[in-house]
């Protein structure tokens, strides 16, 4: 990694899970959300001396890489100027509904990460940390070389940025599988064999979307090696974009 400080914009479940794992791994984290640093005082106290709160712009300036862990609907609120020149990890997933649809994604003209990259034109966006739940992220980390080490996919248009994110994943306790460019990132998006299920096993049948999400959030982690990630990525068939049941 180019630094030992990880910037995190957004402290929902994904951002919080990444922050906890990063601090456990010895990294410093700069946390931010849309409500202001003062709302993060309790979380920073819990995480300890390696964590501090800031505004999104400050977190973007302080960290490299920076995790943009906001809802996809809010991607245009990310601080473009402060993220220029940074490696930005995109864990956002498209979940269309009656009040939120993006025609370019619905038509498969773009992947969601290509949309984010277009907005952050001067940053290097890497799709990662989007297909595993926070609980599994904390449970499945292992030292390098461990026989049951889990692998995570990543995609990005810049080889150096992909390498930087792979280095971060290694620090966090995971192997990385490079799926190629952001145009190929659909292979690990929702509704593909790589999304969530490999890390938790088969869910009960008949779940609604909300029930499925709740089940994944509580399910114990299942280790997934590099070879299995490559196999599932190769088997993926592109269908309708976005999280659908």
C-alpha positions in Angstrom: 0.0 0.0 0.0 1.1 3.5 -0.7 0.1 4.6 2.9 -1.0 3.1 6.1 -4.1 5.3 6.3 -7.4 4.2 4.8 -10.0 6.9 4.1 -13.7 5.8 4.5 -16.6 7.8 3.2 -19.8 6.4 4.6 -20.2 4.5 7.8 -23.0 2.1 7.0 -22.5 -1.6 7.5 -19.8 -1.9 4.7 -17.8 1.1 5.8 -18.0 0.1 9.4 -17.0 -3.5 8.7 -14.0 -2.3 6.6 -13.0 0.1 9.4 -13.1 -2.6 12.1 -11.0 -5.0 10.0 -8.5 -2.3 9.0 -7.9 -1.2 12.6 -7.5 -4.9 13.6 -4.9 -5.2 10.8 -2.9 -2.3 12.1 -4.0 0.5 9.7 -5.1 4.0 10.6 -8.6 4.9 9.4 -10.2 8.3 8.8 -14.0 8.0 9.0 -16.6 10.3 7.5 -20.3 10.4 6.8 -22.9 12.9 5.6 -24.0 13.9 9.1 -20.7 15.3 10.3 -17.7 14.2 12.4 -19.4 14.8 15.7 -21.8 12.0 15.0 -18.9 9.5 14.8 -17.4 10.2 18.3 -18.7 7.0 19.8 -17.5 4.9 16.9 -14.1 6.5 17.0 -13.8 5.9 20.7 -14.8 2.2 20.2 -12.2 1.7 17.4 -9.4 3.3 19.4 -6.4 5.5 18.7 -6.0 4.4 15.1 -9.3 6.0 14.1 -10.4 9.5 13.8 -13.5 11.3 12.4 -13.5 13.9 9.6 -15.6 15.3 6.8 -15.8 13.3 3.5 -13.4 15.8 1.9 -11.0 15.4 4.7 -11.2 11.6 4.6 -10.6 11.7 0.9 -7.5 13.9 1.4 -6.1 11.8 4.3 -6.4 8.3 2.9 -5.1 6.4 -0.1 -6.9 4.2 -0.9 -10.3 5.6 0.0 -13.4 3.4 0.3 -16.5 5.2 -1.1 -19.1 3.3 0.9 -22.2 5.3 0.1 -25.4 4.3 -1.5 -25.1 4.2 -5.3 -27.8 6.8 -5.4 -25.4 9.2 -3.7 -22.3 8.6 -5.8 -22.5 12.1 -7.3 -22.0 13.6 -3.8 -18.5 12.1 -3.5 -15.9 14.8 -3.3 -14.4 14.8 -6.8 -11.6 17.3 -6.3 -10.3 15.7 -3.1 -10.4 12.2 -4.6 -8.4 13.3 -7.7 -5.3 11.1 -8.1 -6.5 8.7 -5.4 -7.4 5.0 -5.7 -11.1 4.8 -4.8 -12.6 1.5 -3.8 -16.1 1.1 -4.9 -18.2 -1.3 -2.9 -21.5 0.1 -4.2 -24.2 -2.1 -5.7 -27.1 -1.2 -7.9 -30.5 -2.0 -6.4 -33.2 -0.5 -8.7 -36.6 0.2 -7.5 -39.6 2.4 -8.5 -37.9 5.6 -7.4 -34.4 4.8 -8.4 -33.5 3.5 -11.9 -30.5 4.3 -14.0 -31.2 3.6 -17.7 -27.5 3.1 -18.6 -27.2 0.4 -16.0 -30.6 -1.2 -16.9 -29.5 -1.5 -20.5 -26.0 -2.9 -19.5 -24.4 0.0 -21.4 -22.3 0.6 -18.3 -21.5 -1.2 -15.1 -22.2 0.7 -11.9 -18.4 1.1 -11.3 -18.0 2.6 -14.8 -20.7 5.1 -13.8 -18.7 6.0 -10.7 -15.5 6.2 -12.6 -17.1 8.6 -15.1 -18.0 10.9 -12.2 -14.6 10.5 -10.5 -12.7 11.1 -13.8 -9.4 12.0 -12.1 -9.4 9.1 -9.7 -8.7 5.4 -10.2 -11.8 3.5 -9.3 -11.5 -0.2 -8.3 -14.6 -2.4 -7.7 -14.0 -4.4 -4.5 -15.5 -5.3 -1.1 -18.9 -5.3 -2.7 -19.8 -9.0 -2.8 -19.0 -10.0 0.8 -20.9 -9.1 3.9 -19.3 -7.2 6.8 -19.8 -10.1 9.2 -18.0 -12.5 6.8 -15.3 -9.9 6.2 -14.5 -9.9 9.9 -14.8 -13.7 10.2 -12.9 -15.0 7.2 -9.7 -13.0 7.4 -6.6 -15.2 7.6 -2.8 -14.7 7.5 -1.1 -14.9 4.1 -0.5 -18.5 3.2 -3.2 -20.0 5.4 -4.7 -23.0 3.8 -8.3 -21.7 4.3 -7.6 -18.1 3.2 -10.5 -16.6 1.3 -10.2 -14.6 -1.9 -12.1 -11.5 -3.1 -12.5 -10.3 -6.6 -11.6 -6.9 -7.8 -11.8 -4.9 -11.1 -10.3 -1.7 -12.3 -9.1 0.1 -15.4 -5.6 0.9 -14.0 -3.2 -1.9 -13.2 -1.4 0.1 -10.5 -4.7 0.8 -8.7 -5.7 -2.8 -8.9 -2.3 -3.8 -7.4 -2.8 -1.2 -4.6 -6.2 -2.6 -3.7 -4.9 -6.2 -3.9 -2.2 -5.1 -1.4 -4.9 -3.7 0.9 -6.9 -6.9 0.7 -3.8 -8.8 1.6 -3.3 -6.6 4.7 -6.9 -7.1 5.6 -6.4 -10.9 5.4 -7.6 -11.9 1.9 -6.2 -13.0 -1.4 -7.3 -11.1 -4.5 -8.5 -12.3 -7.9 -8.1 -9.7 -10.6 -11.2 -9.8 -13.0 -9.9 -7.1 -15.3 -11.4 -3.8 -16.2 -14.5 -2.0 -14.8 -16.3 -3.2 -17.9 -15.8 -6.7 -16.6 -16.9 -5.9 -13.0 -20.4 -7.2 -13.7 -19.0 -10.7 -13.2 -19.0 -10.2 -9.5 -22.1 -7.9 -9.2 -25.5 -8.9 -7.8 -27.2 -11.8 -9.6 -24.0 -13.5 -10.4 -22.5 -16.7 -8.8 -19.8 -14.5 -7.1 -22.2 -12.3 -5.2 -22.6 -13.1 -1.5 -23.6 -16.7 -1.7 -20.1 -18.3 -1.9 -19.2 -16.7 1.4 -22.3 -17.8 3.3 -23.6 -21.0 1.6 -27.1 -21.5 0.1 -29.8 -19.5 1.8 -33.3 -20.9 2.7 -35.7 -20.9 -0.2 -38.5 -18.4 -0.6 -36.8 -15.4 1.0 -37.8 -11.8 0.1 -35.0 -9.4 -0.7 -35.1 -8.0 2.8 -35.2 -11.4 4.3 -32.2 -12.5 2.2 -30.2 -9.4 3.2 -31.0 -10.1 6.9 -30.0 -13.8 6.5 -26.7 -12.9 4.9 -25.9 -10.4 7.6 -26.2 -13.1 10.3 -24.8 -16.2 8.4 -21.4 -17.6 9.4 -18.7 -17.2 6.9 -17.6 -19.9 4.5 -14.0 -19.8 3.2 -13.7 -19.4 -0.6 -10.2 -20.0 -2.2 -8.8 -18.3 -5.3 -9.5 -21.2 -7.6 -13.2 -21.1 -6.7 -13.5 -17.4 -7.3 -11.9 -17.8 -10.8 -14.3 -20.7 -11.6 -17.4 -18.7 -10.6 -16.2 -15.6 -12.5 -15.7 -17.6 -15.6 -19.2 -19.2 -15.3 -21.0 -15.8 -14.9 -23.6 -14.9 -17.5 -24.6 -11.3 -17.8 -28.3 -10.6 -17.0 -30.3 -7.7 -15.8 -28.3 -5.2 -13.8 -28.9 -4.7 -10.1 -29.9 -6.6 -7.1 -33.0 -8.6 -7.9 -34.5 -11.8 -6.4 
